[in-house]
Amino acid sequence: MALDWIKIEHTLPDKPEVIGVADAVNLDPDEVVGKLIRLWIWADQQSRDGHAKNVTLSWIDRHIRVTGFADALVAVGWLEANGSGVTIPNYDRHLSQNAKSRGDALIRKRNQRAKNVTQTSRAKRDKVVTREKSIENREKSNKETPLPPLPSELDTDEFRSAWAKWISHRKEIRKPLTPTCTEQQLKRLAGWGVTRAVAALEHTISNGWQGIREPDRQHERQAPARSWDDVIREASDGTN
């Protein structure tokens, strides 16, 4: 006996053969499908190769309980009869042990692919959720922990405006300021003074940087201007 299931195609109710049998025995196509399933289950239980010895067409009609059903199957090519019994064509393709083994293998592969796709999708979704929660927790932490106040050296309208832009910039690049980092930056900026600190913040923001950098201070690297006395002294030294 083969495995305890049979293969039924999705298109079975609409096949021309089903319609032909339905017209021949005056049944609804859905009724014909039910009768066919009943016949094929019997064949699956009683035959190994699709041939049923000593079985007649009249017996099939009695088993299916529809007169002329077997003749209608013969007419559409879904049943063959001879002196030794009846045969179901293409039995090996649909009802044999090999056909069911192939079907089982196909189902296992399909289920495994679906499982792999589901696991991959779940892993990607979990990764996105974890990342979003991490960002949310970090932003929530920053909101709950107030930043240190401005030192008195920087407590001016000009610096407060530049500092607010700096805080917004760090949030936009997903590197919000922490209290410890803020304290260190303010200490450094206070040592520079308001003008120099504001220039550094604006220069850093305009370049999209994370760390505060000052503009090139070329004027500090230039040699100091010489006085007239220096020129006279250098000329005098050159004549000796």
SVG drawing of the C-alpha trace seen along z (x, -y; Angstrom):
<svg xmlns="http://www.w3.org/2000/svg" viewBox="-28 -103 110 115">
<polyline fill="none" stroke="black" stroke-width="0.4" points="0.0,0.0 1.3,-3.4 1.4,-6.5 -2.1,-7.4 -2.8,-10.4 -3.3,-11.1 -2.4,-14.0 -5.2,-16.3 -4.4,-19.1 -5.9,-22.6 -7.2,-22.5 -9.1,-19.2 -12.6,-20.6 -12.2,-22.6 -10.5,-20.0 -12.3,-19.1 -12.4,-15.5 -14.3,-16.3 -16.8,-18.4 -17.2,-15.5 -18.0,-13.0 -20.4,-15.4 -22.4,-15.8 -22.3,-12.1 -23.8,-11.0 -25.8,-14.2 -23.9,-15.3 -22.4,-18.6 -18.6,-18.8 -18.0,-19.1 -19.9,-15.8 -17.7,-14.2 -14.6,-15.3 -15.9,-13.7 -16.6,-10.4 -13.1,-10.5 -11.5,-11.0 -13.4,-8.0 -12.3,-5.8 -8.7,-6.9 -8.5,-6.3 -9.8,-2.7 -7.2,-2.2 -4.5,-3.6 -5.4,-1.0 -5.9,2.0 -3.3,1.6 0.4,1.1 0.5,0.4 -2.9,-1.0 -4.3,2.3 -7.2,4.0 -7.5,7.6 -11.0,9.1 -12.6,5.7 -15.3,4.7 -16.8,1.4 -20.2,2.4 -18.6,3.0 -17.0,-0.5 -20.5,-1.9 -21.9,-0.1 -18.9,-1.2 -19.3,-4.8 -23.1,-4.5 -23.5,-6.2 -24.6,-4.2 -22.4,-4.9 -19.6,-6.5 -17.0,-4.0 -18.0,-4.2 -17.7,-8.0 -14.2,-7.7 -13.2,-5.3 -14.6,-7.8 -12.4,-10.6 -9.3,-8.4 -9.1,-8.2 -9.9,-4.5 -9.1,-1.5 -10.9,1.9 -9.9,5.3 -10.7,8.9 -8.4,9.1 -9.8,6.1 -9.5,2.3 -6.4,0.0 -6.0,-3.7 -3.7,-5.4 -0.7,-7.4 -1.0,-5.7 2.8,-6.0 2.7,-9.7 0.0,-10.4 -0.7,-7.6 2.4,-5.3 4.8,-5.2 7.4,-7.0 5.0,-9.8 4.2,-10.3 7.8,-10.2 8.6,-12.9 5.6,-14.9 6.8,-14.6 10.3,-15.7 8.9,-18.7 6.7,-19.7 9.7,-19.4 11.8,-21.6 9.0,-24.2 8.5,-24.3 12.2,-24.6 12.5,-27.5 9.5,-29.2 11.1,-28.6 14.4,-30.1 12.7,-33.1 10.7,-33.6 13.7,-33.3 15.7,-35.7 12.8,-38.2 12.4,-37.8 16.1,-38.4 16.1,-41.5 13.0,-42.8 14.5,-42.1 17.7,-43.9 15.8,-47.0 13.7,-46.9 16.8,-46.6 18.5,-49.5 15.4,-51.7 15.0,-50.9 18.7,-51.7 18.3,-55.1 15.1,-55.7 16.6,-54.7 19.7,-56.9 17.5,-59.9 15.3,-59.3 18.3,-59.1 19.6,-62.4 16.3,-64.0 16.0,-62.7 19.6,-63.8 19.9,-67.6 23.1,-69.0 25.5,-71.1 24.7,-74.8 26.9,-77.3 29.9,-78.7 29.7,-82.4 32.4,-83.2 30.1,-81.9 26.7,-83.1 26.0,-85.5 23.3,-85.7 25.8,-85.1 27.2,-82.0 23.8,-80.6 22.6,-80.8 25.7,-79.0 25.5,-76.4 21.8,-75.6 22.7,-75.1 25.6,-72.8 23.2,-70.6 20.7,-70.3 23.6,-69.4 24.7,-66.6 21.2,-65.2 20.8,-65.4 23.9,-63.3 22.7,-60.8 25.5,-61.7 23.6,-63.6 25.7,-65.2 26.1,-63.5 26.6,-65.4 30.2,-64.3 31.0,-65.3 29.2,-68.6 31.1,-69.5 34.5,-68.9 33.5,-70.9 32.2,-73.8 35.4,-73.9 37.5,-73.9 35.4,-76.6 35.4,-78.8 39.2,-78.9 38.9,-80.2 36.5,-83.0 33.2,-83.8 34.4,-85.0 36.8,-82.2 34.3,-79.6 31.5,-80.8 33.7,-80.7 34.8,-77.2 31.2,-76.0 30.0,-77.6 33.0,-76.2 32.4,-72.7 28.6,-72.7 29.2,-74.0 31.5,-71.0 29.2,-68.5 31.8,-67.3 31.3,-65.5 34.2,-67.1 34.7,-70.8 37.5,-72.2 38.7,-75.7 39.1,-77.5 42.6,-77.9 44.2,-80.7 46.7,-81.8 47.1,-85.2 48.7,-83.6 51.2,-81.7 52.4,-84.7 55.6,-86.4 55.1,-89.6 55.5,-92.9 59.0,-94.6 59.4,-98.0 61.4,-100.8 64.1,-100.4 64.4,-96.7 65.0,-97.6 67.7,-100.1 69.4,-97.7 69.4,-94.8 70.9,-97.2 73.6,-98.4 74.5,-94.8 74.8,-94.0 77.5,-96.7 79.9,-95.6"/>
</svg>
